[in-house]
Each structure stands twice: as C-alpha cells, then as structure tokens.
Amino acid sequence: MDKLKKYQDILVNYLTSFANRSKLANMPEVENRVIVDRDNNSFQMLRIGWHNEHFVFAIVFHFDIKNNKVWFQCNNTELEVVDELMKMGIPKEDIVLGFQPPYARPHTGFATA
C-alpha cells in the first residue's frame, strides 16, 4: 500500500472510531460527523445539531495530507492525538503540527513542513 493511501486510511479510521465512541449523552440531538475528501486530502470530524435552543457546529479535528505528510490542523480536545496516530503507523517525522506557528515547529519534535 502506498504511503498516501495508508495515511488516508489511518485518518479515516481514527476519526470514525473517535466519532463513534464520543457521542455526547447530554446533547442527544448533536451528531458527530466525519467529513472525508480523499481527492483533496482533507479529513475532519465535527459536531452538528441542536442543544436546547442553540445550534451547535464545532470542528473537533481537522487533518490535511500535503507532500506525504499529515498536517494536524485543529485539535479541540485534550487528547494526545499524535500518540494514537503514531501507534497506528504514521511516523513522527511525517506529522506536522499545523496549528503551531512555523517558528515553533522545529521545537516540537515533529516535522516542520
């Protein structure tokens, strides 16, 4: 399996698994959705729906794949997601913490771009 397909599959599996196990019991009308765009290498998990009289739309995770590297663009959880991605087969040198400013990335221990 080529690297791109492998990384796409890992991201889809991670997001789907997280979405299935993290339903919000106190917000039954809010659903988790995984958005997958393999053609443009963009992957996202979001929450959408209504809680009481408030509309909920929240991006939980967003990943892109650029130049055979996984760009972790958004993490709105307290989880160490990169540890899970590494366990699933994405090496540290192929993960870019896109939410970190470019000047800080060399100090993260992950890829810079």
C-alpha positions in Angstrom: 0.0 0.0 0.0 1.4 3.4 -0.9 2.0 6.0 1.8 -0.8 8.3 0.8 -3.5 5.6 0.9 -2.1 4.3 4.2 -2.3 7.8 5.8 -5.7 8.4 4.4 -7.0 5.1 5.8 -5.4 5.8 9.2 -7.0 9.2 9.5 -10.4 7.9 8.4 -10.2 5.0 10.9 -9.1 7.3 13.7 -11.8 9.9 13.1 -14.6 7.3 12.6 -13.6 5.5 15.8 -13.5 8.7 17.8 -16.8 9.8 16.4 -18.5 6.5 17.3 -17.2 6.5 20.9 -17.6 10.1 21.8 -21.3 10.8 21.4 -22.5 13.5 23.8 -25.0 11.9 26.2 -26.1 15.4 27.4 -26.8 16.5 23.8 -28.7 13.7 22.0 -29.6 15.9 19.1 -26.0 16.8 18.3 -24.4 14.3 16.0 -20.7 13.5 15.2 -19.8 13.6 11.5 -16.7 12.6 9.7 -16.0 14.5 6.6 -13.6 12.8 4.1 -12.2 14.3 0.9 -9.6 11.9 -0.4 -9.2 13.8 -3.6 -8.1 16.9 -1.8 -6.6 15.0 1.2 -8.7 16.8 3.8 -10.3 15.0 6.8 -12.4 16.4 9.6 -14.7 15.4 12.4 -17.3 17.8 13.6 -20.3 18.1 15.8 -23.6 19.5 14.4 -27.2 19.7 15.6 -29.3 21.4 18.2 -28.9 21.6 22.0 -32.0 23.1 23.6 -32.4 26.3 21.6 -28.8 26.6 20.5 -27.4 25.5 17.2 -24.1 23.6 17.6 -21.4 23.5 14.9 -18.0 22.6 16.2 -14.9 21.3 14.4 -13.3 18.7 16.7 -10.4 17.6 14.5 -9.0 18.7 11.1 -6.2 17.0 9.2 -4.7 17.5 5.7 -2.1 15.5 3.8 0.4 17.6 2.0 3.6 16.4 0.4 3.1 12.9 2.0 3.0 14.5 5.5 0.0 14.6 7.8 -0.8 18.1 8.8 -2.7 18.2 12.1 -4.5 21.5 11.7 -7.0 21.5 14.6 -7.5 19.7 17.9 -10.3 20.9 20.1 -9.9 18.2 22.7 -7.4 17.5 25.5 -6.3 14.3 23.8 -2.8 13.5 22.6 -3.9 12.5 19.2 -0.4 12.3 17.7 0.4 9.5 20.0 -2.5 7.5 18.6 -1.6 8.3 15.1 2.0 7.1 15.7 0.7 3.9 17.2 -1.5 3.4 14.1 1.6 3.7 11.8 2.3 7.4 11.0 5.9 8.2 11.9 6.7 11.3 13.9 8.7 12.7 11.0 5.6 12.7 8.8 3.4 14.6 11.3 3.3 18.4 11.1 1.6 20.3 13.9 0.0 22.9 11.6 -1.7 24.7 14.5 1.7 25.6 15.8 3.3 28.7 14.2 6.1 27.9 11.7 8.8 29.4 14.0 7.8 27.0 16.8 7.6 23.8 14.8 11.3 23.0 14.9 11.0 22.7 18.7 8.0 20.3 18.7 9.9 17.2 17.8 7.7 16.7 14.8 8.1 17.6 11.1 8.4 21.2 10.2 6.7 21.1 6.8 
